[in-house]
């Protein structure tokens, strides 16, 4: 029972981290959509997705469950972007 609880906590923590990091990377990718840095943030988002899938698979040992968690988290991530929007701003240099 204790092992299952620990695994649930690990999955929850990994999922929250994935959603927050993906949201931040999506914001940065949208912010730099007219710049070459877009490629860097988009590639980082793909890497984070693969890393999340690998981590969840190492916890659950079942590929289908890992993919289902990824799909659920991805839907939450896209919903956050759709309903909350992305953060817009301007780049301000450190010294003026």
N, CA, C and O of each residue as an XYZ file, in Angstrom:
384
protein
N       0.823     -1.194      0.000
C       0.000      0.000      0.000
C       0.868      1.259      0.000
O       0.573      2.231     -0.695
N       1.941      1.226      0.789
C       2.823      2.379      0.881
C       3.550      2.615     -0.450
O       3.770      3.761     -0.844
N       3.927      1.517     -1.149
C       4.599      1.645     -2.441
C       3.689      2.299     -3.476
O       4.142      3.121     -4.274
N       2.419      1.940     -3.464
C       1.457      2.518     -4.413
C       1.291      4.004     -4.139
O       1.237      4.808     -5.069
N       1.209      4.369     -2.864
C       1.067      5.783     -2.504
C       2.288      6.584     -2.961
O       2.141      7.691     -3.479
N       3.469      6.042     -2.776
C       4.695      6.723     -3.199
C       4.730      6.871     -4.717
O       5.135      7.915     -5.228
N       4.307      5.832     -5.442
C       4.265      5.916     -6.904
C       3.261      6.968     -7.365
O       3.521      7.696     -8.323
N       2.114      7.050     -6.686
C       1.114      8.061     -7.036
C       1.658      9.470     -6.818
O       1.423     10.364     -7.631
N       2.379      9.662     -5.729
C       2.997     10.968     -5.456
C       4.029     11.297     -6.530
O       4.094     12.436     -6.993
N       4.832     10.320     -6.928
C       5.828     10.536     -7.979
C       5.170     10.899     -9.305
O       5.613     11.822     -9.989
N       4.127     10.184     -9.664
C       3.419     10.462    -10.916
C       2.791     11.849    -10.870
O       2.852     12.595    -11.847
N       2.189     12.191     -9.741
C       1.576     13.514     -9.592
C       2.625     14.616     -9.729
O       2.405     15.605    -10.429
N       3.753     14.444     -9.065
C       4.825     15.439     -9.130
C       5.384     15.575    -10.541
O       5.577     16.690    -11.026
N       5.644     14.458    -11.198
C       6.138     14.491    -12.577
C       5.129     15.170    -13.497
O       5.510     15.942    -14.377
N       3.854     14.888    -13.297
C       2.814     15.453    -14.153
C       2.701     16.963    -13.973
O       2.597     17.702    -14.953
N       2.721     17.420    -12.730
C       2.650     18.866    -12.476
C       3.876     19.566    -13.077
O       3.751     20.615    -13.708
N       5.056     18.978    -12.877
C       6.272     19.560    -13.457
C       6.183     19.622    -14.976
O       6.547     20.630    -15.581
N       5.699     18.547    -15.593
C       5.568     18.522    -17.050
C       4.621     19.612    -17.536
O       4.925     20.314    -18.501
N       3.482     19.756    -16.880
C       2.493     20.751    -17.307
C       3.055     22.159    -17.177
O       2.901     22.969    -18.091
N       3.697     22.460    -16.070
C       4.232     23.813    -15.843
C       5.373     24.117    -16.809
O       5.412     25.197    -17.398
N       6.289     23.190    -16.975
C       7.434     23.425    -17.874
C       6.966     23.528    -19.318
O       7.461     24.373    -20.064
N       6.027     22.688    -19.723
C       5.508     22.757    -21.093
C       4.786     24.072    -21.344
O       4.913     24.660    -22.417
N       4.028     24.532    -20.354
C       3.336     25.813    -20.495
C       4.339     26.960    -20.646
O       4.161     27.850    -21.477
N       5.386     26.924    -19.835
C       6.405     27.976    -19.925
C       7.128     27.931    -21.273
O       7.372     28.973    -21.881
N       7.470     26.732    -21.738
C       8.149     26.620    -23.031
C       7.235     27.031    -24.184
O       7.697     27.626    -25.158
N       5.950     26.719    -24.082
C       4.999     27.148    -25.115
C       4.887     28.666    -25.157
O       4.818     29.267    -26.229
N       4.869     29.281    -23.970
C       4.834     30.748    -23.923
C       6.065     31.346    -24.583
O       5.966     32.304    -25.349
N       7.220     30.779    -24.284
C       8.445     31.306    -24.876
C       8.479     31.067    -26.383
O       8.940     31.925    -27.136
N       7.997     29.919    -26.823
C       7.963     29.633    -28.258
C       7.039     30.617    -28.970
O       7.370     31.103    -30.052
N       5.884     30.913    -28.374
C       4.970     31.880    -28.987
C       5.537     33.294    -28.938
O       5.300     34.097    -29.841
N       6.279     33.592    -27.887
C       6.878     34.914    -27.768
C       7.926     35.131    -28.858
O       8.041     36.232    -29.397
N       8.692     34.086    -29.186
C       9.749     34.190    -30.186
C       9.325     33.612    -31.534
O      10.175     33.119    -32.275
N       8.036     33.658    -31.873
C       7.576     33.004    -33.095
C       8.148     33.612    -34.366
O       8.142     32.959    -35.410
N       8.634     34.820    -34.308
C       9.247     35.427    -35.495
C      10.774     35.416    -35.425
O      11.436     36.069    -36.232
N      11.324     34.692    -34.483
C      12.759     34.640    -34.264
C      13.231     33.190    -34.382
O      12.435     32.260    -34.253
N      14.502     33.008    -34.621
C      15.045     31.656    -34.699
C      15.045     30.935    -33.355
O      15.159     29.710    -33.317
N      14.921     31.666    -32.260
C      14.847     31.038    -30.947
C      13.603     30.171    -30.797
O      13.536     29.330    -29.901
N      12.615     30.371    -31.672
C      11.411     29.539    -31.662
C      11.780     28.066    -31.786
O      11.207     27.214    -31.107
N      12.732     27.774    -32.650
C      13.158     26.389    -32.876
C      13.721     25.791    -31.588
O      13.440     24.636    -31.265
N      14.503     26.562    -30.861
C      15.086     26.083    -29.610
C      14.012     25.729    -28.578
O      14.068     24.668    -27.957
N      13.040     26.617    -28.402
C      11.998     26.360    -27.406
C      11.063     25.241    -27.835
O      10.595     24.471    -26.997
N      10.787     25.142    -29.123
C       9.941     24.051    -29.612
C      10.647     22.706    -29.438
O      10.028     21.725    -29.026
N      11.933     22.663    -29.751
C      12.700     21.429    -29.564
C      12.780     21.061    -28.082
O      12.715     19.883    -27.732
N      12.920     22.051    -27.221
C      12.944     21.788    -25.782
C      11.615     21.217    -25.307
O      11.579     20.356    -24.428
N      10.539     21.693    -25.883
C       9.221     21.181    -25.518
C       9.067     19.714    -25.926
O       8.476     18.922    -25.191
N       9.588     19.361    -27.072
C       9.559     17.968    -27.513
C      10.428     17.109    -26.588
O      10.037     16.000    -26.224
N      11.596     17.615    -26.211
C      12.484     16.876    -25.304
C      11.816     16.654    -23.951
O      11.909     15.563    -23.389
N      11.148     17.671    -23.424
C      10.465     17.546    -22.132
C       9.353     16.503    -22.215
O       9.146     15.740    -21.272
N       8.642     16.467    -23.333
C       7.588     15.480    -23.516
C       8.152     14.061    -23.521
O       7.601     13.174    -22.869
N       9.237     13.842    -24.244
C       9.873     12.530    -24.267
C      10.420     12.133    -22.907
O      10.328     10.972    -22.509
N      10.982     13.084    -22.206
C      11.526     12.828    -20.872
C      10.405     12.468    -19.889
O      10.566     11.576    -19.057
N       9.282     13.161    -19.990
C       8.138     12.858    -19.123
C       7.638     11.439    -19.385
O       7.375     10.686    -18.447
N       7.508     11.078    -20.657
C       7.035      9.741    -21.006
C       7.987      8.671    -20.469
O       7.548      7.644    -19.953
N       9.285      8.919    -20.595
C      10.281      7.971    -20.090
C      10.202      7.841    -18.568
O      10.283      6.734    -18.035
N      10.046      8.958    -17.871
C       9.970      8.923    -16.405
C       8.710      8.216    -15.910
O       8.765      7.438    -14.958
N       7.594      8.482    -16.547
C       6.351      7.834    -16.137
C       6.413      6.340    -16.428
O       5.919      5.534    -15.640
N       7.018      5.964    -17.555
C       7.157      4.542    -17.866
C       8.051      3.841    -16.850
O       7.802      2.689    -16.494
N       9.088      4.528    -16.383
C       9.961      3.907    -15.378
C       9.237      3.724    -14.041
O       9.593      2.841    -13.260
N       8.236      4.545    -13.777
C       7.468      4.411    -12.540
C       6.395      3.325    -12.682
O       6.243      2.481    -11.799
N       5.653      3.351    -13.793
C       4.519      2.443    -13.938
C       4.874      1.102    -14.561
O       4.219      0.101    -14.269
N       5.888      1.057    -15.405
C       6.300     -0.146    -16.139
C       5.247     -0.627    -17.143
O       5.345     -1.746    -17.647
N       4.243      0.206    -17.438
C       3.202     -0.136    -18.404
C       3.133      1.004    -19.424
O       2.822      2.144    -19.077
N       3.426      0.679    -20.680
C       3.510      1.705    -21.713
C       2.165      2.385    -21.963
O       2.121      3.601    -22.149
N       1.074      1.629    -21.972
C      -0.242      2.199    -22.226
C      -0.632      3.210    -21.144
O      -1.182      4.267    -21.453
N      -0.355      2.894    -19.903
C      -0.648      3.819    -18.800
C       0.187      5.085    -18.937
O      -0.302      6.185    -18.680
N       1.433      4.935    -19.339
C       2.313      6.093    -19.528
C       1.784      7.004    -20.620
O       1.783      8.225    -20.470
N       1.337      6.415    -21.715
C       0.794      7.206    -22.825
C      -0.499      7.896    -22.412
O      -0.736      9.040    -22.799
N      -1.336      7.222    -21.635
C      -2.585      7.832    -21.168
C      -2.280      9.034    -20.270
O      -2.919     10.077    -20.401
N      -1.313      8.898    -19.363
C      -0.913     10.042    -18.527
C      -0.384     11.188    -19.383
O      -0.691     12.350    -19.119
N       0.401     10.872    -20.398
C       0.925     11.907    -21.294
C      -0.209     12.619    -22.010
O      -0.197     13.847    -22.104
N      -1.179     11.889    -22.511
C      -2.307     12.500    -23.226
C      -3.116     13.394    -22.296
O      -3.510     14.496    -22.678
N      -3.365     12.927    -21.088
C      -4.125     13.735    -20.125
C      -3.381     15.025    -19.799
O      -3.975     16.102    -19.792
N      -2.085     14.917    -19.530
C      -1.291     16.113    -19.209
C      -1.191     17.050    -20.405
O      -1.208     18.270    -20.241
N      -1.089     16.491    -21.600
C      -1.016     17.332    -22.803
C      -2.335     18.087    -23.007
O      -2.329     19.254    -23.397
N      -3.452     17.428    -22.745
C      -4.759     18.093    -22.857
C      -4.866     19.221    -21.831
O      -5.380     20.295    -22.144
N      -4.387     18.985    -20.615
C      -4.388     20.047    -19.591
C      -3.501     21.203    -20.036
O      -3.871     22.368    -19.886
N      -2.336     20.885    -20.581
C      -1.398     21.905    -21.057
C      -2.028     22.748    -22.170
O      -1.950     23.976    -22.135
N      -2.640     22.105    -23.139
C      -3.279     22.828    -24.236
C      -4.475     23.630    -23.732
O      -4.722     24.736    -24.213
N      -5.219     23.089    -22.771
C      -6.345     23.823    -22.185
C      -5.874     25.082    -21.466
O      -6.519     26.127    -21.539
N      -4.751     24.974    -20.774
C      -4.195     26.162    -20.102
C      -3.836     27.230    -21.129
O      -4.098     28.413    -20.915
N      -3.242     26.818    -22.230
C      -2.886     27.795    -23.260
C      -4.141     28.400    -23.879
O      -4.190     29.603    -24.136
N      -5.144     27.578    -24.118
C      -6.367     28.052    -24.766
C      -7.161     28.984    -23.859
O      -7.571     30.064    -24.284
N      -7.379     28.574    -22.612
C      -8.231     29.350    -21.723
C      -7.488     30.481    -21.020
O      -8.062     31.548    -20.805
N      -6.233     30.272    -20.660
C      -5.469     31.303    -19.968
C      -4.764     32.211    -20.957
O      -4.567     33.398    -20.696
N      -4.388     31.649    -22.089
C      -3.635     32.407    -23.074
C      -2.161     32.315    -22.780
O      -1.739     31.617    -21.858
N      -1.393     33.012    -23.559
C       0.038     33.012    -23.318
C       0.467     34.375    -22.815
O      -0.195     35.384    -23.061
N       1.570     34.388    -22.117
C       2.083     35.612    -21.522
C       2.799     36.403    -22.596
O       3.714     35.892    -23.242
N       2.398     37.624    -22.787
C       3.051     38.454    -23.791
C       3.841     39.545    -23.081
O       3.489     39.966    -21.979
N       4.872     39.980    -23.702
C       5.714     41.006    -23.105
C       6.760     41.470    -24.093
O       6.714     41.134    -25.277
N       7.683     42.232    -23.602
C       8.770     42.713    -24.440
C      10.092     42.354    -23.773
O      10.168     42.159    -22.560
N      11.115     42.274    -24.588
C      12.444     41.994    -24.071
C      13.076     43.320    -23.646
O      13.150     44.273    -24.422
N      13.524     43.350    -22.402
C      14.148     44.570    -21.861
C      15.601     44.224    -21.561
O      15.861     43.286    -20.807
N      16.550     44.953    -22.128
C      17.961     44.664    -21.851
C      18.310     44.962    -20.388
O      17.651     45.770    -19.733
N      19.362     44.293    -19.888
C      19.775     44.490    -18.510
C      20.333     45.886    -18.257
O      20.105     46.466    -17.196
N      21.050     46.416    -19.214
C      21.621     47.764    -19.038
C      21.095     48.682    -20.124
O      20.963     48.295    -21.285
N      20.805     49.882    -19.727
C      20.296     50.862    -20.691
C      21.208     52.038    -20.788
O      20.941     52.966    -21.552
